[in-house]
Amino acid sequence: MKVHLKFFASVREQLGISSETLQLDDASISAFGVRQHLISRDAKWAAALSYEKVLRMAINQEMMHQDCILKDGDELAFFPPVTGG
């Protein structure tokens, strides 16, 4: 399954990227599961997506709860509660 990831504001700045496509073996993964997967990559990812940070997630440009299950081709965005233009 492919999920298109987007990163905004301070998350984008910390990671140094604004987007990527992630190939996952799990066909029923939640937004929180993707966050866990990304945190496990390395210290930079762990710092940017830390559970101690309040982050919002949107699936296909709709605010969603982190327990929502993603479908193939979905876009998952991560951003802090307040972002600027």
Beta strands, then each sheet from edge to edge (+ up, - down):
strand 1: 2-7
strand 2: 19-23
strand 3: 56-59
strand 4: 62-63
strand 5: 75-79
sheet 1: 2+ 1- 5- 3+ 4-
end
